[in-house]
């Protein structure tokens, strides 16, 4: 069974016992291997905050994966597949 979340995806972190210490939105930085039957993730608080390693059960989806910058397209100045100069 593969990881449930992808690198670049925004997730909501919460403590497994229901407490919300450090709870909030995080971005998946790296997928970690399975440990004791559960996948883990290296995450960073949205906005460049704290980083931590968390178990999959401590996360909920909060948005789709964000493609790497090299795969994002800049549509400004492109019309019908042709680029034009904007002055």
Secondary structure as the mmCIF struct_conf table of DSSP 4:
data_model
#
loop_
_struct_conf.conf_type_id
_struct_conf.id
_struct_conf.beg_label_comp_id
_struct_conf.beg_label_asym_id
_struct_conf.beg_label_seq_id
_struct_conf.end_label_comp_id
_struct_conf.end_label_asym_id
_struct_conf.end_label_seq_id
BEND BEND1 UNK A 4 UNK A 5
TURN_TY1_P TURN_TY1_P1 UNK A 7 UNK A 8
STRN STRN1 UNK A 10 UNK A 13
TURN_TY1_P TURN_TY1_P2 UNK A 16 UNK A 17
BEND BEND2 UNK A 18 UNK A 18
TURN_TY1_P TURN_TY1_P3 UNK A 21 UNK A 22
STRN STRN2 UNK A 24 UNK A 35
TURN_TY1_P TURN_TY1_P4 UNK A 36 UNK A 37
STRN STRN3 UNK A 38 UNK A 45
TURN_TY1_P TURN_TY1_P5 UNK A 46 UNK A 48
STRN STRN4 UNK A 51 UNK A 55
HELX_RH_3T_P HELX_RH_3T_P1 UNK A 56 UNK A 58
STRN STRN5 UNK A 59 UNK A 61
BEND BEND3 UNK A 63 UNK A 63
HELX_LH_PP_P HELX_LH_PP_P1 UNK A 64 UNK A 68
HELX_RH_3T_P HELX_RH_3T_P2 UNK A 69 UNK A 71
TURN_TY1_P TURN_TY1_P6 UNK A 76 UNK A 77
STRN STRN6 UNK A 78 UNK A 79
TURN_TY1_P TURN_TY1_P7 UNK A 80 UNK A 81
STRN STRN7 UNK A 82 UNK A 83
#
